[in-house]
């Protein structure tokens, strides 16, 4: 999440889908934005808050920092 904004219908569909999976299926989401900026993508504060709440309930959050693997791989490719 973070490259393309959702319209209201898209945000509602994502919320609905993840709500149905909640508690029964594992879900992995990667994003380049902190939760505090998800509202910029979804355009609906209440919907965004509910989605983050459901995603974080009984979740493992992994904050990955450091140099980009893709950039390192590309630099190594050009060195060869």
Wavefront OBJ file of the C-alpha trace (Angstrom):
o trace
v 0.000 0.000 0.000
v 1.193 3.461 -0.704
v 1.613 3.817 -4.432
v -1.982 4.064 -5.615
v -4.873 5.771 -3.833
v -8.166 3.949 -3.392
v -11.523 5.396 -4.248
v -14.197 4.992 -1.565
v -15.525 1.769 -3.106
v -12.035 0.247 -3.287
v -11.349 1.092 0.349
v -14.689 -0.410 1.379
v -13.967 -3.604 -0.568
v -10.547 -3.967 1.064
v -12.079 -3.391 4.491
v -14.818 -5.934 3.816
v -12.385 -8.538 2.506
v -10.007 -8.180 5.443
v -12.879 -8.174 7.926
v -14.089 -11.509 6.535
v -10.572 -12.979 6.841
v -10.065 -11.606 10.351
v -9.650 -14.397 12.866
v -9.730 -17.188 10.286
v -6.935 -16.625 7.774
v -3.417 -15.228 7.910
v -2.810 -12.024 5.997
v 0.478 -10.368 5.098
v 0.503 -6.730 4.096
v 3.559 -4.743 3.168
v 3.597 -0.990 2.876
v 6.023 1.855 2.628
v 3.741 4.136 4.666
v 3.195 4.279 8.438
v -0.372 3.724 9.635
v -0.639 7.443 10.334
v -0.516 8.096 6.580
v -2.931 5.382 5.391
v -5.777 7.869 5.465
v -4.080 9.658 2.543
v -4.564 6.496 0.479
v -8.071 5.525 1.612
v -9.563 9.023 1.908
v -11.840 7.904 4.789
v -10.625 8.363 8.359
v -13.225 6.098 10.007
v -12.776 3.270 7.506
v -8.992 3.535 7.764
v -9.105 3.449 11.554
v -11.298 0.342 11.508
v -9.043 -1.397 9.006
v -5.866 -0.686 10.986
v -7.617 -1.843 14.154
v -8.558 -5.178 12.566
v -5.131 -5.668 11.033
v -3.292 -5.007 14.296
v -5.491 -7.221 16.469
v -3.449 -10.324 17.334
v -0.859 -9.298 14.746
v 2.886 -9.417 14.458
v 4.147 -6.076 13.206
v 7.608 -6.063 11.673
v 9.174 -2.675 11.098
v 11.965 -3.163 8.618
v 14.531 -0.413 8.341
v 17.798 -0.183 6.533
v 18.985 -0.105 2.990
v 16.702 -1.377 0.272
v 17.370 -4.926 -0.885
v 16.349 -3.951 -4.426
v 18.774 -1.041 -4.560
v 21.612 -3.234 -3.280
v 20.776 -5.926 -5.820
v 20.703 -3.394 -8.666
v 24.030 -1.875 -7.595
v 25.609 -5.340 -7.470
v 24.241 -6.076 -10.945
v 25.922 -2.973 -12.367
v 29.236 -3.819 -10.655
v 29.421 -7.110 -12.579
l 1 2 3 4 5 6 7 8 9 10 11 12 13 14 15 16 17 18 19 20 21 22 23 24 25 26 27 28 29 30 31 32 33 34 35 36 37 38 39 40 41 42 43 44 45 46 47 48 49 50 51 52 53 54 55 56 57 58 59 60 61 62 63 64 65 66 67 68 69 70 71 72 73 74 75 76 77 78 79 80
